Amino acid sequence: MVFWCSVMRPIMDRRHRICFARRVSTSGYRDVMPLASWREKAAAHRARAEKHTAAARKRRARGLPHPVLDFLFQYYPFPFSLLENWHPAAGEALEWPLPSLPEGFSDGCYLLENGCLALDPRKLPEKARQRMRWTLELLEATRERVPNFACHGLHEWAMVYRGREIRHEKTLRLRLPQAEIDALVESRAICCSHHDAFRFFAPEARPLNRLQPDIHSRHRHEQPACLHANMDLYKWAAKSMPWTGSELLLDCFELAVDLRALDMRASPYDLTEWGYAPVPIETAAGRAVYENEQRRLAEAAAPLRQRLITGLRGNIWQDGFHGGA
């Protein structure tokens, strides 16, 4: 079956950038997803997302936060529905026979024409386009930087250095005496490159970090082995919705769950009651385990980062021109 629609389709310009060109009175998208198929895909996506959101909703209602799983919903305060509701990525077209858009699909993002529904990047507001360009530049800079697998998760230790403020003391206890935590922080080289981790360091620990990252130097410091930089792929995908698509968003979220688990297992907190065995980075054996896990997760993050880069490029560039200043 061929669906006739004059919507935006992805092409490549002479400089190999993804852009969008309007096709009028042609078959438009070569493949249009039938109504039954994309509704089935949306239902499967919701079921997958609710494996995370349904339990989180119950914990929130009971006031019982999970120190690993709920961090992602607190630190990245996006609504549960953002994960649950399915959207295609730009360049994908859907069959839709009705004159009004489906529930959850905004005419500020979508073009509905001749029974064909698709995201229309020409509708992307300039402010959002500028934010996406900033994100794209950060992701590309991170991708090109040499990964550092020698940080060993010391940022969580630096946050509780000297014990003046224990961030998670309401839900977790420390697994080592404060004196041993302080001694490790003072004896190991700290090289945290992530601004959002570094800003939570105890004041006394900040001068011990080899780098002094801030919000203005992210493009110069973030690197592809960093747990928090890879967790942030979920944030950047969420901030780019619906333009980059729900499948990528959920892939990034599920990787962030694994990253956060390693982050906390390597911390000075005791999570055994929550079912997480420690990765004791205070020992050589523990640091080796951490590095192996960090490498595995960085390898999983790399293709997600590239998919996000490709998706952002496909929305920023349209009609052969670069949007914005």
C-alpha positions as CSV (number, residue, x, y, z in Angstrom):
1,M,0.0,0.0,0.0
2,V,1.3,3.5,-0.9
3,F,0.4,6.5,1.2
4,W,0.5,9.8,-0.7
5,C,1.7,12.7,1.5
6,S,3.8,15.8,1.1
7,V,5.8,15.9,4.3
8,M,9.4,16.3,5.2
9,R,11.8,13.4,4.3
10,P,15.4,13.0,5.4
11,I,18.1,13.5,2.7
12,M,21.8,14.2,2.7
13,D,23.2,17.5,1.4
14,R,26.5,17.8,-0.4
15,R,28.3,18.4,2.9
16,H,26.9,15.1,4.2
17,R,24.7,16.8,6.8
18,I,21.2,15.4,7.4
19,C,18.6,17.9,6.3
20,F,15.0,17.8,5.3
21,A,13.4,18.7,2.0
22,R,9.7,19.0,1.2
23,R,8.3,16.7,-1.4
24,V,5.0,17.8,-3.0
25,S,2.7,15.6,-5.0
26,T,4.9,12.6,-4.7
27,S,4.9,9.5,-2.5
28,G,6.8,11.3,0.2
29,Y,8.1,8.7,2.6
30,R,9.1,5.5,1.0
31,D,7.7,3.6,4.0
32,V,4.7,4.7,6.0
33,M,4.0,2.6,9.1
34,P,0.5,1.2,9.0
35,L,-1.9,2.3,11.8
36,A,-2.1,-1.1,13.5
37,S,1.7,-1.5,13.4
38,W,2.6,1.7,15.1
39,R,-0.2,1.4,17.7
40,E,1.2,-2.0,18.5
41,K,4.7,-0.5,18.8
42,A,3.3,2.2,21.0
43,A,1.7,-0.3,23.3
44,A,4.8,-2.4,23.6
45,H,6.8,0.7,24.3
46,R,4.4,1.7,27.1
47,A,4.6,-1.8,28.7
48,R,8.4,-1.6,28.6
49,A,8.5,1.8,30.2
50,E,6.0,0.9,32.9
51,K,8.4,-1.7,34.2
52,H,10.2,1.3,35.5
53,T,7.5,3.9,36.0
54,A,4.7,1.8,37.7
55,A,6.9,0.9,40.6
56,A,8.3,4.4,40.9
57,R,4.8,5.8,41.0
58,K,3.9,3.5,43.9
59,R,7.1,4.4,45.8
60,R,6.5,8.0,45.3
61,A,2.9,7.7,46.6
62,R,4.2,5.9,49.7
63,G,7.1,8.2,50.3
64,L,9.6,5.4,50.0
65,P,12.3,6.5,47.5
66,H,14.7,3.9,46.1
67,P,18.4,5.1,46.3
68,V,19.2,3.9,42.8
69,L,16.1,3.7,40.7
70,D,14.4,6.8,41.9
71,F,17.5,9.0,41.5
72,L,16.8,9.1,37.8
73,F,13.3,10.5,38.4
74,Q,14.6,13.0,41.0
75,Y,17.8,14.2,39.5
76,Y,16.2,14.3,36.0
77,P,12.7,15.6,37.0
78,F,10.9,14.6,33.8
79,P,7.3,13.2,34.1
80,F,6.8,9.5,34.0
81,S,4.6,10.0,30.9
82,L,7.5,11.2,28.9
83,L,9.0,7.7,29.1
84,E,5.6,6.0,28.6
85,N,4.2,7.8,25.6
86,W,5.6,6.7,22.3
87,H,6.7,9.1,19.5
88,P,8.4,8.2,16.2
89,A,11.8,9.7,15.4
90,A,12.0,12.5,12.8
91,G,12.0,10.8,9.4
92,E,9.5,8.2,10.3
93,A,5.9,8.5,9.0
94,L,2.7,7.0,10.4
95,E,-0.6,6.2,8.8
96,W,-3.4,8.3,10.4
97,P,-6.8,8.4,8.6
98,L,-8.5,11.0,10.9
99,P,-8.5,14.7,10.4
100,S,-7.3,15.5,14.0
101,L,-4.0,14.4,15.5
102,P,-3.8,11.3,17.8
103,E,-3.9,12.0,21.5
104,G,-0.5,13.2,22.8
105,F,0.7,14.3,19.3
106,S,1.0,18.1,19.1
107,D,0.4,20.2,16.0
108,G,3.4,22.3,17.2
109,C,5.6,19.3,16.2
110,Y,3.7,17.2,13.7
111,L,2.4,17.6,10.2
112,L,-0.7,15.7,9.2
113,E,-1.3,15.6,5.5
114,N,-3.2,13.2,3.2
115,G,-3.4,10.5,5.9
116,C,0.3,10.7,6.7
117,L,1.6,11.9,10.1
118,A,5.2,12.9,10.7
119,L,7.3,15.2,12.8
120,D,8.0,18.4,10.9
121,P,11.4,19.9,12.0
122,R,10.4,23.2,10.4
123,K,8.1,23.7,13.4
124,L,11.0,23.4,15.8
125,P,11.2,26.7,17.8
126,E,14.4,28.7,17.4
127,K,15.1,28.5,21.2
128,A,14.8,24.7,21.1
129,R,17.0,24.6,18.0
130,Q,19.7,26.6,19.8
131,R,19.5,24.3,22.8
132,M,19.7,21.2,20.6
133,R,22.8,22.7,18.8
134,W,24.5,23.3,22.2
135,T,23.7,19.7,23.1
136,L,25.0,18.4,19.8
137,E,28.3,20.3,20.2
138,L,28.7,18.8,23.8
139,L,28.0,15.3,22.6
140,E,30.4,15.5,19.7
141,A,33.1,17.0,21.9
142,T,32.5,14.2,24.5
143,R,32.7,11.6,21.8
144,E,36.0,12.8,20.5
145,R,37.7,13.1,23.9
146,V,40.0,10.3,25.1
147,P,38.1,8.2,27.7
148,N,39.4,8.2,31.3
149,F,39.0,4.8,33.1
150,A,41.0,5.8,36.1
151,C,38.5,7.9,38.1
152,H,37.2,4.8,40.0
153,G,34.1,6.6,41.1
154,L,35.8,8.8,43.7
155,H,33.3,11.6,43.2
156,E,30.8,10.0,45.6
157,W,33.5,9.7,48.2
158,A,34.5,13.4,47.7
159,M,30.9,14.4,48.3
160,V,30.9,13.0,51.9
161,Y,34.5,14.0,52.7
162,R,34.9,15.1,56.3
163,G,31.3,14.0,56.9
164,R,29.7,17.5,57.2
165,E,27.0,16.6,54.8
166,I,25.9,13.1,53.9
167,R,23.7,13.4,50.8
168,H,21.8,10.1,51.2
169,E,21.8,9.7,55.0
170,K,18.0,9.5,55.2
171,T,17.9,6.3,53.2
172,L,21.5,4.9,53.4
173,R,24.3,4.4,55.9
174,L,28.0,4.5,55.2
175,R,29.7,1.2,54.9
176,L,33.1,2.5,56.2
177,P,34.1,4.7,59.1
178,Q,34.4,8.4,58.2
179,A,38.2,8.3,58.9
180,E,38.7,5.6,56.3
181,I,36.6,7.5,53.7
182,D,38.6,10.6,54.3
183,A,41.9,8.7,54.1
184,L,41.0,7.3,50.7
185,V,40.0,10.7,49.3
186,E,43.3,12.1,50.5
187,S,45.4,9.3,49.2
188,R,44.0,8.8,45.7
189,A,44.2,11.1,42.7
190,I,40.7,12.6,42.0
191,C,40.0,13.5,38.4
192,C,36.3,14.2,38.1
193,S,35.4,15.8,34.8
194,H,31.7,16.2,35.2
195,H,30.4,19.6,36.4
196,D,27.1,18.2,37.9
197,A,29.1,15.7,40.0
198,F,31.9,18.1,41.0
199,R,29.5,20.8,42.3
200,F,28.4,18.4,45.0
201,F,31.9,17.8,46.3
202,A,32.4,18.8,50.0
203,P,34.1,22.2,50.0
204,E,37.3,20.7,51.5
205,A,37.4,18.1,48.7
206,R,37.1,20.5,45.8
207,P,40.8,21.6,45.7
208,L,41.8,17.9,45.6
209,N,40.3,17.5,42.2
210,R,42.7,17.8,39.3
211,L,40.1,19.5,37.2
212,Q,37.8,22.3,38.2
213,P,34.9,21.8,35.8
214,D,32.0,24.3,35.8
215,I,28.9,24.8,33.6
216,H,30.9,26.9,31.2
217,S,33.6,24.4,30.6
218,R,31.5,21.3,30.0
219,H,32.6,21.1,26.3
220,R,36.2,21.0,27.3
221,H,36.0,18.4,30.1
222,E,33.3,15.8,29.6
223,Q,34.6,12.5,28.3
224,P,33.0,9.3,27.1
225,A,34.0,7.0,30.1
226,C,32.3,9.2,32.7
227,L,29.3,7.5,34.3
228,H,27.5,10.8,34.8
229,A,28.2,12.0,31.2
230,N,26.7,8.7,30.0
231,M,23.7,9.0,32.4
232,D,23.1,12.4,30.9
233,L,22.4,10.9,27.5
234,Y,18.9,10.3,29.0
235,K,18.7,13.9,30.0
236,W,19.7,15.2,26.5
237,A,17.3,12.7,24.8
238,A,14.5,13.9,27.1
239,K,15.2,17.5,26.4
240,S,15.0,16.8,22.7
241,M,11.7,15.0,22.7
242,P,9.7,14.3,20.7
243,W,12.2,15.1,17.9
244,T,14.6,12.3,18.6
245,G,12.0,9.6,19.3
246,S,10.9,7.5,22.2
247,E,12.8,4.4,21.4
248,L,16.1,6.2,21.9
249,L,14.9,7.9,25.0
250,L,14.0,4.6,26.7
251,D,17.3,3.0,25.6
252,C,19.2,5.9,27.2
253,F,17.1,5.6,30.4
254,E,17.7,1.9,30.8
255,L,21.4,2.4,30.3
256,A,21.2,5.1,33.0
257,V,19.7,2.6,35.4
258,D,22.8,0.4,35.0
259,L,25.1,3.3,35.3
260,R,23.5,4.6,38.5
261,A,23.7,1.1,40.0
262,L,27.5,1.0,39.4
263,D,27.8,4.6,40.7
264,M,26.2,3.7,44.0
265,R,27.8,0.3,44.4
266,A,31.2,1.9,44.2
267,S,30.2,4.6,46.6
268,P,30.9,4.6,50.4
269,Y,27.3,3.9,51.1
270,D,25.9,0.4,52.1
271,L,23.3,-0.8,49.7
272,T,23.2,-4.4,50.6
273,E,19.7,-4.1,52.1
274,W,18.6,-2.9,48.6
275,G,20.2,-5.9,46.9
276,Y,23.3,-4.2,45.6
277,A,26.7,-5.7,46.4
278,P,29.5,-3.1,46.9
279,V,32.3,-2.5,44.5
280,P,35.0,-1.8,47.0
281,I,37.2,0.8,45.2
282,E,39.2,1.2,48.3
283,T,40.9,-2.1,47.2
284,A,42.9,-2.8,44.1
285,A,40.6,-5.7,43.3
286,G,37.5,-3.4,43.6
287,R,39.1,-0.8,41.4
288,A,39.7,-3.4,38.7
289,V,36.0,-4.5,38.9
290,Y,34.9,-0.9,38.6
291,E,37.1,-0.2,35.6
292,N,35.8,-3.4,33.8
293,E,32.2,-2.4,34.4
294,Q,32.9,1.2,33.4
295,R,34.4,0.0,30.1
296,R,31.4,-2.2,29.4
297,L,28.9,0.6,30.1
298,A,31.0,3.1,28.0
299,E,30.8,0.7,25.1
300,A,27.0,0.5,25.5
301,A,26.8,4.3,25.7
302,A,28.8,5.0,22.5
303,P,26.1,3.9,20.0
304,L,23.4,5.7,21.9
305,R,25.5,8.9,21.9
306,Q,25.9,8.5,18.1
307,R,22.2,7.9,17.6
308,L,21.4,11.0,19.6
309,I,24.0,13.0,17.6
310,T,22.5,11.8,14.3
311,G,19.0,12.6,15.5
312,L,19.9,16.1,16.7
313,R,21.7,16.9,13.4
314,G,18.6,15.7,11.5
315,N,16.4,18.2,13.3
316,I,18.7,21.2,13.5
317,W,19.5,21.1,9.7
318,Q,16.5,21.7,7.5
319,D,15.9,22.8,3.9
320,G,19.7,22.9,3.4
321,F,20.1,25.8,5.8
322,H,21.4,26.0,9.4
323,G,18.7,27.3,11.7
324,G,19.6,30.0,14.1
325,A,22.7,32.0,14.8
